[in-house]
Amino acid sequence: YLQLPADLTKMHLTDNPHPQVTHVPSSQSGCSIASDSGSSSLSDIYQATESEMGDVDLTGLPEAPVDSEDEEEEEDEDIDRTSDPLLGRDVVRECLEKEPADKTDDDIEQLLEFMHQLPAFANMTMSVRRELCSVMIFEVVEQAGAIILEDGQELDSWYVILNGTVEITYPDGKSESLCMGNSFGITPSLEKQYMNGVVRTKVDDCQFVCIAQQDYWRILNHVEKNTHKVEEEGEIVMVKEHRELDRSGTRKGHIVIKATPERLIMHLIEEHSIVDPTYIEDFLLTYRTFLTSPLEVGNKLLEWFTVDSLRDKVTRVVLLWVNNHFNDFEGDPAMTRFLEEFEKNLEDTKMKGHLRLLNIACAAKAKWRQITLQKPSRDSPLFFSLLGGSDKGFGIFVEAVEVGSKAAEAGLKRGDQV
């Protein structure tokens, strides 16, 4: 665990929050500096450039006494205490041992944090898990070999194993072992159900949570009513769930919980619910897990840009993408070309304000790198052109690079500042 430094004088503020790293070798130039560390809004694009200039002025701030070593030791103990996994399980057990009516919102949040890691809850939505956590009962079977359910016994609960292992022996002689996170018992129905096989504990101290049949059916059935399925050509392409974020009922709406990749891309330019305001940021952070190439998104955005009513929405998506994940463009020649084409589209449609935002974002996220370009002779062409200089009143920039040339292969790109 990270410890607080004993000598606080060793901690210091750097003059520049993002110093210019000129000594980084070219082999490391593909890494992203702070661009993928989290999402940021469009207003942060301005703040990013402002924060990268000027020193930190600490004059005029009142001095505060440094904490004593005793207090630091107490803080260290607190850190160790909260990060102890065994202690975390004790807290969960305390929450579980309470009657459902006595569980507070904090207790349910503690249980949620623990339960979402278990396979039995993996395919459930957050609201379903929360409801189940509010009604679950804790049970412990201390001895190994104890029979929990007999063959043919009427079922009245759904069980999830929290600790230990149970074995189910079926009438045909086959057996199955279930361990932590597995479930057994009823299905979400009010019909009478009977156990097929014998369930017994294999080790001592087996712990379970149980949810009564009525509660289990009600929660899963209620959520089914709260979902809206979007169908196209007879196939379900998107599932939305109705959620309320506060008890006043003012913040409620539908949130996307499942969809095909194509439908997820399309939802970028659709109206987003008040309960799902960060859909674009979430998509840009996670699309890598279900798309083979970012160009699938890029090509769609270029296509939608030609539609007047979608132009502003498309531009917002691109600006957030550049500001939050610039490495997606800088490390991929095809995405760099996409960005150049998008920039040209902004120029052609005279969207000067958005074009300025795009340039600010690119300038704020770009990294220093060294490029070596070798020519066979002094008279050989450079295959790139420059723009600017002291007579123009601004820096020297690469205006164009010939496609497929040595300059392009070396990594020189339009917009690079020399």
BELURDA-V193251 format. One record per pair of residues at least 4 apart in sequence whose C-alpha atoms are under 6 Angstrom apart, sorted by the first residue. I is the first residue (numbers start at 1). J is the second residue. If there is no record, write none. Layout:
i/j
I/J
I/J
This chain:
i/j
15/55
15/56
30/331
32/327
35/324
35/325
35/326
36/324
36/325
39/324
40/44
44/48
45/361
47/51
49/364
77/81
95/107
96/138
97/138
100/134
100/135
103/107
111/115
112/116
116/121
118/181
119/181
120/181
120/182
120/183
136/209
136/210
136/211
137/209
137/210
138/208
138/209
139/207
139/208
140/206
140/207
141/205
141/206
142/204
142/205
143/204
144/201
144/202
144/203
144/204
145/200
145/201
145/202
146/200
146/201
147/199
147/200
148/199
148/200
149/198
149/199
150/198
151/195
151/196
151/197
151/198
152/194
152/195
152/196
153/194
153/195
154/193
154/194
155/193
155/194
156/213
157/186
157/211
157/212
157/213
158/185
158/186
158/210
158/211
159/183
159/184
159/185
159/209
159/210
160/182
160/183
160/208
160/209
161/180
161/181
161/182
161/208
162/180
162/207
162/208
163/180
163/206
163/207
164/206
165/178
165/179
165/202
166/177
166/178
166/200
166/201
166/202
167/176
167/177
167/199
167/200
168/175
168/176
168/198
168/199
169/174
169/175
169/197
169/198
170/174
170/175
170/197
171/197
178/182
188/216
188/217
189/217
217/221
218/222
226/241
226/242
227/240
227/241
228/239
228/240
229/238
229/239
230/236
230/237
230/238
231/235
231/236
231/237
237/259
237/260
238/258
238/259
239/257
239/258
240/254
240/255
240/256
240/257
241/254
241/255
242/253
242/254
243/252
243/253
244/251
244/252
245/251
253/273
253/275
255/276
259/263
268/280
269/313
283/287
287/291
295/299
301/314
305/311
320/324
321/325
322/326
323/361
327/331
329/335
329/336
346/351
346/355
362/366
383/402
384/400
384/401
385/398
385/399
385/400
386/397
386/398
386/399
387/396
387/397
387/399
388/392
388/394
388/395
388/396
389/394
389/395
389/396
396/417
396/418
397/415
397/416
397/417
397/418
398/414
398/415
398/416
399/414
400/414
407/412
408/412
